[in-house]
Amino acid sequence: MSWKGIDKFEKQNPKISVNVFGYEEKNIHPLRISEMTAREREVNLLLLEDKRYVLINDLTRLLTSQMTNHEEKSFFSV
């Protein structure tokens, strides 16, 4: 799905915002952050190299794993 397709999806679903992240060289980075921030449901997707999307259930856990080896909890927001 293209970025325009995601924009169209967000317009058709006013309660959902969609963020897309990429994975390159063992690092997670944002590819598309929704401008629709005040929505009831936020969906975070990981775009794989073969152009498939995977749902990110816990963004904090995913990002913490690349930031630190410590057991402490970290929190991230998009």
N, CA and C atoms as a LAMMPS dump frame, in Angstrom:
ITEM: TIMESTEP
0
ITEM: NUMBER OF ATOMS
234
ITEM: BOX BOUNDS ff ff ff
-5.0000000000000000e+02 5.0000000000000000e+02
-5.0000000000000000e+02 5.0000000000000000e+02
-5.0000000000000000e+02 5.0000000000000000e+02
ITEM: ATOMS id mol type element x y z
1 1 1 N 0.844 -1.176 0
2 1 2 C 0 0 0
3 1 3 C 0.889 1.238 0
4 2 1 N 0.529 2.207 -0.77
5 2 2 C 1.295 3.45 -0.851
6 2 3 C 0.916 4.388 0.289
7 3 1 N 1.703 5.464 0.452
8 3 2 C 1.375 6.464 1.485
9 3 3 C 0.012 7.085 1.194
10 4 1 N -0.292 7.295 -0.091
11 4 2 C -1.604 7.857 -0.45
12 4 3 C -2.724 6.901 -0.045
13 5 1 N -2.47 5.604 -0.159
14 5 2 C -3.45 4.612 0.265
15 5 3 C -3.687 4.667 1.766
16 6 1 N -2.624 4.885 2.514
17 6 2 C -2.758 5.008 3.972
18 6 3 C -3.503 6.296 4.314
19 7 1 N -3.191 7.383 3.603
20 7 2 C -3.921 8.648 3.809
21 7 3 C -5.415 8.444 3.557
22 8 1 N -5.738 7.748 2.482
23 8 2 C -7.14 7.485 2.136
24 8 3 C -7.798 6.63 3.224
25 9 1 N -7.091 5.621 3.704
26 9 2 C -7.607 4.769 4.784
27 9 3 C -7.926 5.596 6.023
28 10 1 N -7.02 6.515 6.387
29 10 2 C -7.246 7.366 7.56
30 10 3 C -8.456 8.28 7.367
31 11 1 N -8.647 8.795 6.17
32 11 2 C -9.807 9.647 5.906
33 11 3 C -11.108 8.856 6.001
34 12 1 N -11.076 7.6 5.571
35 12 2 C -12.273 6.764 5.603
36 12 3 C -12.54 6.193 6.997
37 13 1 N -11.524 6.221 7.872
38 13 2 C -11.636 5.678 9.232
39 13 3 C -11.2 6.751 10.223
40 14 1 N -12.096 7.677 10.568
41 14 2 C -11.716 8.842 11.373
42 14 3 C -11.299 8.534 12.809
43 15 1 N -11.402 7.291 13.254
44 15 2 C -10.987 6.944 14.61
45 15 3 C -9.607 6.294 14.647
46 16 1 N -8.975 6.095 13.467
47 16 2 C -7.705 5.356 13.398
48 16 3 C -6.611 6.215 12.77
49 17 1 N -5.429 6.208 13.39
50 17 2 C -4.241 6.813 12.777
51 17 3 C -3.223 5.701 12.539
52 18 1 N -2.427 5.847 11.478
53 18 2 C -1.481 4.806 11.087
54 18 3 C -0.076 5.394 10.997
55 19 1 N 0.858 4.772 11.715
56 19 2 C 2.277 5.125 11.638
57 19 3 C 3.028 3.944 11.034
58 20 1 N 4.038 4.238 10.226
59 20 2 C 4.812 3.174 9.589
60 20 3 C 6.287 3.353 9.941
61 21 1 N 6.907 2.259 10.331
62 21 2 C 8.317 2.245 10.69
63 21 3 C 9.071 1.309 9.757
64 22 1 N 10.347 1.585 9.57
65 22 2 C 11.195 0.738 8.75
66 22 3 C 12.288 0.109 9.589
67 23 1 N 12.909 -0.913 9.047
68 23 2 C 13.978 -1.631 9.733
69 23 3 C 15.152 -1.736 8.777
70 24 1 N 16.273 -1.129 9.165
71 24 2 C 17.45 -1.138 8.307
72 24 3 C 18.698 -1.163 9.179
73 25 1 N 19.604 -2.062 8.877
74 25 2 C 20.862 -2.189 9.614
75 25 3 C 20.628 -2.288 11.12
76 26 1 N 19.671 -3.131 11.512
77 26 2 C 19.333 -3.401 12.916
78 26 3 C 18.789 -2.181 13.659
79 27 1 N 18.249 -1.216 12.938
80 27 2 C 17.669 -0.025 13.556
81 27 3 C 16.246 0.189 13.058
82 28 1 N 15.382 0.543 13.982
83 28 2 C 13.998 0.896 13.665
84 28 3 C 13.946 2.412 13.484
85 29 1 N 13.311 2.871 12.412
86 29 2 C 13.204 4.309 12.172
87 29 3 C 11.827 4.622 11.568
88 30 1 N 11.307 5.818 11.845
89 30 2 C 9.987 6.183 11.309
90 30 3 C 10.057 6.464 9.805
91 31 1 N 9.096 5.95 9.088
92 31 2 C 8.955 6.236 7.659
93 31 3 C 7.78 7.173 7.406
94 32 1 N 6.716 6.971 8.19
95 32 2 C 5.525 7.807 8.058
96 32 3 C 4.875 7.937 9.433
97 33 1 N 4.764 9.153 9.919
98 33 2 C 4.085 9.43 11.172
99 33 3 C 2.804 10.183 10.827
100 34 1 N 1.694 9.663 11.286
101 34 2 C 0.386 10.234 10.961
102 34 3 C 0.265 11.662 11.485
103 35 1 N -0.367 12.491 10.693
104 35 2 C -0.675 13.85 11.134
105 35 3 C -1.95 13.865 11.977
106 36 1 N -2.676 12.76 11.978
107 36 2 C -3.927 12.623 12.716
108 36 3 C -3.6 12.094 14.116
109 37 1 N -3.28 12.98 15.047
110 37 2 C -2.794 12.553 16.352
111 37 3 C -3.889 12.366 17.391
112 38 1 N -5.026 12.964 17.227
113 38 2 C -6.077 12.903 18.245
114 38 3 C -7.128 11.848 17.896
115 39 1 N -6.674 10.656 17.567
116 39 2 C -7.584 9.577 17.195
117 39 3 C -7.684 8.559 18.327
118 40 1 N -8.795 7.835 18.359
119 40 2 C -9.015 6.833 19.408
120 40 3 C -8.016 5.681 19.33
121 41 1 N -7.668 5.268 18.135
122 41 2 C -6.82 4.087 17.936
123 41 3 C -5.619 4.45 17.086
124 42 1 N -4.443 4.091 17.56
125 42 2 C -3.201 4.322 16.813
126 42 3 C -2.637 2.963 16.411
127 43 1 N -2.378 2.796 15.124
128 43 2 C -1.84 1.546 14.607
129 43 3 C -0.414 1.801 14.151
130 44 1 N 0.522 0.989 14.649
131 44 2 C 1.921 1.086 14.254
132 44 3 C 2.277 -0.138 13.43
133 45 1 N 2.839 0.097 12.247
134 45 2 C 3.202 -0.98 11.338
135 45 3 C 4.695 -0.954 11.054
136 46 1 N 5.266 -2.121 10.851
137 46 2 C 6.668 -2.25 10.449
138 46 3 C 6.678 -2.705 9.004
139 47 1 N 7.319 -1.933 8.128
140 47 2 C 7.417 -2.274 6.711
141 47 3 C 8.676 -3.107 6.504
142 48 1 N 8.491 -4.328 6.034
143 48 2 C 9.611 -5.226 5.794
144 48 3 C 10.187 -5.001 4.403
145 49 1 N 11.364 -5.546 4.162
146 49 2 C 12.057 -5.357 2.879
147 49 3 C 11.257 -5.878 1.693
148 50 1 N 10.467 -6.909 1.917
149 50 2 C 9.69 -7.469 0.81
150 50 3 C 8.329 -6.778 0.65
151 51 1 N 8.231 -5.568 1.183
152 51 2 C 7.055 -4.694 1.024
153 51 3 C 5.817 -5.214 1.735
154 52 1 N 6.005 -6.029 2.787
155 52 2 C 4.882 -6.464 3.612
156 52 3 C 4.874 -5.664 4.893
157 53 1 N 3.685 -5.46 5.436
158 53 2 C 3.523 -4.752 6.699
159 53 3 C 3.271 -5.762 7.815
160 54 1 N 3.857 -5.488 8.984
161 54 2 C 3.654 -6.304 10.168
162 54 3 C 3.18 -5.378 11.275
163 55 1 N 2.158 -5.799 12.012
164 55 2 C 1.634 -5.01 13.109
165 55 3 C 2.623 -4.999 14.267
166 56 1 N 2.896 -3.815 14.807
167 56 2 C 3.724 -3.674 16.001
168 56 3 C 2.774 -3.606 17.188
169 57 1 N 2.763 -4.65 18.006
170 57 2 C 1.866 -4.684 19.16
171 57 3 C 2.356 -3.798 20.296
172 58 1 N 3.659 -3.728 20.505
173 58 2 C 4.212 -2.964 21.624
174 58 3 C 5.424 -2.177 21.126
175 59 1 N 5.194 -0.937 20.716
176 59 2 C 6.258 -0.1 20.165
177 59 3 C 7.352 0.155 21.192
178 60 1 N 6.979 0.364 22.436
179 60 2 C 7.966 0.607 23.492
180 60 3 C 8.915 -0.572 23.626
181 61 1 N 8.38 -1.758 23.631
182 61 2 C 9.225 -2.948 23.764
183 61 3 C 10.165 -3.102 22.567
184 62 1 N 9.663 -2.852 21.376
185 62 2 C 10.479 -2.966 20.176
186 62 3 C 11.625 -1.958 20.187
187 63 1 N 11.329 -0.707 20.515
188 63 2 C 12.363 0.329 20.51
189 63 3 C 13.336 0.182 21.671
190 64 1 N 12.855 -0.25 22.83
191 64 2 C 13.73 -0.436 23.984
192 64 3 C 14.774 -1.509 23.701
193 65 1 N 14.39 -2.532 22.96
194 65 2 C 15.32 -3.62 22.662
195 65 3 C 16.523 -3.143 21.856
196 66 1 N 16.384 -2.077 21.097
197 66 2 C 17.524 -1.571 20.339
198 66 3 C 18.255 -0.45 21.069
199 67 1 N 17.664 0.063 22.149
200 67 2 C 18.272 1.178 22.863
201 67 3 C 19.158 0.736 24.026
202 68 1 N 18.77 -0.335 24.723
203 68 2 C 19.463 -0.68 25.952
204 68 3 C 19.373 -2.176 26.23
205 69 1 N 20.304 -2.671 27.015
206 69 2 C 20.269 -4.058 27.468
207 69 3 C 19.756 -4.145 28.9
208 70 1 N 19.377 -3.027 29.49
209 70 2 C 18.924 -2.983 30.866
210 70 3 C 17.474 -3.454 30.978
211 71 1 N 17.094 -3.805 32.172
212 71 2 C 15.754 -4.313 32.445
213 71 3 C 14.755 -3.197 32.707
214 72 1 N 15.211 -1.954 32.853
215 72 2 C 14.295 -0.86 33.177
216 72 3 C 13.33 -0.605 32.027
217 73 1 N 12.164 -0.111 32.38
218 73 2 C 11.14 0.181 31.391
219 73 3 C 11.351 1.576 30.82
220 74 1 N 11.215 1.718 29.522
221 74 2 C 11.286 3.012 28.835
222 74 3 C 9.961 3.222 28.125
223 75 1 N 9.617 4.481 27.884
224 75 2 C 8.37 4.779 27.199
225 75 3 C 8.645 5.716 26.042
226 76 1 N 8.008 5.432 24.909
227 76 2 C 8.14 6.234 23.697
228 76 3 C 6.759 6.626 23.247
229 77 1 N 6.633 7.772 22.613
230 77 2 C 5.349 8.148 22.017
231 77 3 C 5.62 8.689 20.627
232 78 1 N 4.631 8.536 19.795
233 78 2 C 4.754 8.971 18.406
234 78 3 C 3.908 10.201 18.212
